[in-house]
Amino acid sequence: MSGNRTFTMLKPDAVENGHIGAILAKINEAGFRIVSLQMQQLSRHEAGLFYAVHKERSFYGELVDYMTSGPIVAAILEKDNAVEDFRTLIGATDPTQAAEGTIRRLFATSISANAVHGSDSNENTAIEGAFFFGAKEQF
């Protein structure tokens, strides 16, 4: 994956609150093309592997609990400058600090239930995208 792709995951709070369609619409309106999409329930093992980078942090257990509390929607998105543009679209982790019109400002309920994950680099896009999608599942 090059600099024109990014990975996102709609978190359990966004799915439970019925925001899948609205969030995907915001993503499309921002000029992103969805190249892979799936809904699934993460196991504790899968969530632990995905968030292994945070294993030593105090919030790791709560994060794994949260990410396994309901289904998620994973997607790979394509657009020029994808990582940076998507991070701008989702807004700050704290929805009260997120800019007006951003996904987190519109759909997140707290810092921990912040509706959506977005890759923070091209390298992590490749790692995170490959965690959920094989080569034949990316269009």
KOLTOR-560135 format. One record per residue (C-alpha): z, x, y. Coordinates in steps of 0.05 Angstrom, whole numbers, plus 32768, in hexadecimal, padded with zeros to 4 digits. Layout:
N
ZXY;...
This chain:
139
800080008000;7FEF801A8044;8008800A808A;7FE67FC78089;80177FA88056;80607F958056;808F7F728026;80BA7F368035;80EC7F0C800F;81037EC78025;814C7EC78012;81747E927FEE;818D7E71802E;81467E678048;812F7E4A8005;816C7E1D7FFE;81647E038045;811B7DF08039;80FD7E248069;80C87E43803B;808D7E1E8059;80A37E2780A1;80B07E728097;806D7E7C8074;804B7E5680AD;806B7E8680E0;80537EC180B7;800C7EA580B5;800D7E9380FF;80207EDC810E;7FE07EF380ED;7FFA7F0A80AA;7FD37EFD806A;7FFB7EEF802C;7FE07F1C7FF4;80177F0D7FC0;80497ED57FBB;807D7EBE7F88;80BD7E977F83;80F37EAE7F53;813D7EB17F45;81587EF87F45;81887F0C7F0E;81C57F367F21;81A37F727F01;81637F687F2A;81887F5E7F6B;81B37F9B7F5C;81757FC57F51;81527FAB7F8F;818E7FBA7FBB;81A47FF97F97;819E80207FD9;81DB7FF97FF0;820480027FB1;823B802C7FD2;82427FFD800E;827B7FCC8013;824C7F8F8017;82247FA07FD8;82487F6F7FAA;82437F367FDC;81F97F467FE6;81EA7F437F9C;82127F017F96;81EB7EE37FD1;81A77EFA7FB9;81B37EDB7F74;81CF7E9A7F90;818B7E777F90;81407E837F8C;811C7EB37FBB;80D37EB67FD0;80B47EFC7FCE;80737F0D7FF1;80467F478005;80267F3D8048;7FEA7F5F8068;7FDB7F6C80B1;7FCE7FA880DD;80107FC980EE;80317F9B80BB;80777FBA80B5;80857FBF80FF;80657F7B8110;808B7F5880D9;80CE7F7780EE;80C07F5C8134;80AF7F178118;80EF7F1280EF;811D7F298126;81627F498126;818F7F4380E8;81C17F1C8111;819D7EDB8121;81C57ED28162;81A77F148179;81607F068161;812B7EF78195;81167EAF81A1;80E07E988171;80EF7ECC813B;80F97EB680F4;81427EC880F2;81507EA68135;812F7E67811B;81467E6680D2;81827E9480C5;81C97E7B80C6;81F07EBD80C8;81EA7F0880C3;81F07F048077;81C77EC4806E;818F7EDE809A;81557EB98078;81257EF2806C;811E7F3B8057;80E87F688073;80D77FAF805D;80EB7FE4808F;80B58017807F;80728020805D;809680468025;80C7800E8019;808F7FDB801B;806F7FFE7FE0;80B180027FB9;80C77FBB7FC8;80827F9D7FBC;807C7FC07F79;80C17FA67F66;80A67F5F7F66;805A7F657F5D;802C7F8B7F2F;7FE87FA57F46;7FC57F687F29;7FF17F3A7F52;7FDD7F577F96;7F9E7F3B7FB5;
